[in-house]
Amino acid sequence: MQKALFFDIDGTLVSFTTHKIPDSAVRALARAKENGHKVFIATGRPLCIINNLCQIEHLIDGYVTTNGAFCFAGDHIIRQLQFSNADIKTILEDSRLKRYPTIVVNEDRLRVIHNNHTVQKIFVEQLNIRNLDYTTPLEEVLTKPIMQITAFIGKIREKRLKAHLHNTTVGRWHPAFIDLTPQGADKGSGMLAMATHFGIGKQDVIAFGDGGNDIPMLQAAGTSVAMGNAAKLTRDAATIVTAHIDEDGIEKALLQLKVI
């Protein structure tokens, strides 16, 4: 039976240590494709900063990006959700007043606002993203539908901001920031929309993740795998827990599930 395999990127497919996909995972995904299964990416990253999948690009059947707000396979857009103008205004005004960084994302570009050392440490040093945009006029980015805003705030500020938002989903996979997406956009709903497009039922969907924003995906899949390096809440949401990403976790899980 054909399976749909959905993989988070950072900490699941790509090592935080090497910034690469372990050779064992590349080998395992190639075998899964040979066995007739579909391979998908499910990430919080927008397409413009997916810079670390060159080892497996030829194996990927589709992408769930910006935490499920923008999903596509080849040139076909499967799902595209956008913020309400009111919530965009609320978020950006709060960012301006409190001077915290935000990253505003449309379908093909992003803009960093109020850049600081935290953005640099996490996105440049830890995630190895080198093409952040600090200069494009925000008005130009806002001419296209906005699909995600990353806000660098803690839990207290998050609670206060959420009280003023009406059509927004909030997800956190890092203590330093939250990902804000249009209402109904999360990895789980994006994953199921992609699977439906390919005619694959929920029972044949397998999701792999390690972070808090992966929990909706792990809960929605027929079978789910948490990496050994995942946080406890993420492990608790999964069907099985595999080894650490740097200890051949992907390959071991696919073998255990008899996908390869």
N, C-alpha and C positions, 0 to 999 in steps of 0.2 A: 504494500500500500504506500502510495506517494505521501511523503511528509513535507510540511512547510516549516523550515528551520529559521527562526528569527534570532538575530544576535545583536545585543548592545555592542558598542565599540569600546569605549574607555573602561578598562578594568575587566572586560569580558573577552573581547577579541584581541585588543591591543594592550600590551603590558605598559603599566606606568613606569616600569624600570627601564625598558629598552626602547619604548615608543614604537615597537614593531609587533606583528602577529607572530607568535611562536611557530617554528617550523612544523611542529606536531599538529597545530591547528590548521595550517595551510594544507597539510597532507590529508587531514581528516575531512576537511570540506571538499577537497577534490574527489575523495572517495565517495562522499555523500552524493555529489553531483553525478558521478559515474553510476551510482545505484538508482538514479532517477528522481532524487529529491530536489526540492527547491530551496534556494538559499536567499535570505533577505536580511537587510540591515534595519535595525530599529534603534534610533539614536536621538539624543537631544540636540545634537549638532545640526545646524543648517548645512545644505549642500556645499556652500562656499567655503566651509572650513573642515570638510571631510578630506583630510590630507594624508591619511595613514592606512589606506586600504589597497594600495597598488599591488600588493602580493596576491590579492584575491578578486580584483575588480572583474576579471573575466568569468568568475563563478557566480556573481551576484545577479539575481533575477529582479530585484526591486528594492526600493528604499522607503522606510518610514522615518521621516526626518522631523526636526523641531518638535519632538515628543508627540508625534502623531498628527500635527497640524498640516503637514505637507507630505503626501505619499505619492510615489510615482514608480512606474516600471517602464524603462526606456523613455520614449517621448510621450507616454500616456499618463496623464495626471489622474490618479485614482481618488484622491481626496485633497481638498484645499480649504481650510477654515481660516477665517480672519477675525481680528479683534473688532469690537465695537469702537467707534470713534470716542465715545464717552470714556471707556476704560483706558484707552491709550492716553487720553488727555489727563486722566487722574494719575496714572502711573508716572508719566513724565513730569507732571507738576510736582508730585511728591519727591521725585528724584532731584528736581531743581531746588526745591525748598530745603531738603535735608542734605544735599550735595553728596549723594551716594552714586556710585557708578551704575549704569545700565547698558545693556547691549540690545539694540533694536534690530530686529531681523525681518526682512521681507523675503520673497521667493528666491532672489539671486544675490543679495548683498546684506551686509550688516554695518552698523555704526556704533562705536563705543562712545559713550557720553560720560563725562567726568572721570576720565581714566585715572587710575592710581596704582600704587604698588601691589595691591591685592589682585587686581586684574592681571597685571604682568606676572606675578608669581604663579597664579593658577593657570591662566590660559596660555601664557608663553612658556614658562619654565616647566610646569607640570604636564600640561596637555600638548606642548610642542606646537602651538599654533602661531605661525609667523606672519600671517597676512591679515591681521586685524586692521580695520579701517577707523582712523581717528579724525579724518579730515573732510570726508564728503558731507556737504550740508545736510542736516537732518531732514529739512524740508524735501530734499530730493529722495531720500529713503522712504519718506512717508507718502510719496505719490503712488506707491504700490501697496497692495494689501499687507498688513503686518501680521506675522504668524507666530512670533515669539518675542518676548522681552525678558531678558535675564537681569534680575535686580540683586545687587550685592548688599543684602540686608540680613540681619539676624532674625530670630523667631519673634521677638517682641515687636519689631517694626513690621514684620510680615503680618502679624495678627491685626495691627492697626490699619495697614494698607488693605487687607482683604475685606475689612468692614465697609470699605467704600467702593468695592468692585462688584459688578452685578452679572457679568457674562464672561468670567475668566476662571480658568483652572490653574491651580497653584501646585507645583511639584518641587521637591527639594532632594537633591542627591549629594549636596556638598554643604557643610555647615556655613560656608561664607556667602552662599547665594541661593536664590530660588529661580526657577523657570516659570514664567507666566505665559499661558497659551490661551487661545479662544476656548470658550465653554465647550466641553465635550472632547477636547483634544488631549489624549494621553496615549502612551505607547500601546496600551491594551486595545483601545478602540481602533487605532490606526492599523495595528497588526491584523485584527479581524476583518477590517475593510479590505486589506491586501489579500488575505487568504480567500475571502469571498470572491474577489475579482478573478482569482486563479481557480475557482471551483473546488477549493479544499476546505473541508469541514473542520470545525473547532477541535474535534477529537484527534485530528491528524496534524495539529499545530504544536510545535515544540519551541519554547522560548528560553533564551539564555540571558542571564543578567547578573549584575552585582550591586547596583545602586538603588536608592530609594525611588527614583523615577522609573525603575524597572518593575516595581511591585504590581502596578495595574496590568502589565503584560504577563507577568508570571501567574497572576491570579486568573487571567482570561484564557490562557492557553490550556489545551487538553493535557499537556505534560509540560512541566517547567523545571529548569535547572538553574540553581544558584551556584555561582563560583565559590570556591573555598575561601577566597578573599573578600566575600560579600559581608555586609553588615548583618547583624542578627535578624532584624526585621525582614530583610530581603531573603535570608535563608529560610526563615519561618514561612514565607509565602510560596516557597517552591516545593515541587514534588520530590526532587532529590537534590542533594548538595554534592558537587563534584570537587575535584582538587583545585588548588590555587591556579590562577592563569599561568603562572610561570612554572607550574609543575604538571603541564600537559592536561589541564582540566577539561578543555573542549574535547580533545581526542578521547579521553577516558569516559566522558559522559556519552559520546556518540557510540562508543563500543558497548557501554553498559545498556544503552537503549536499543542496541542491535540495528542502528541506522547504518553503521559501517561494519 
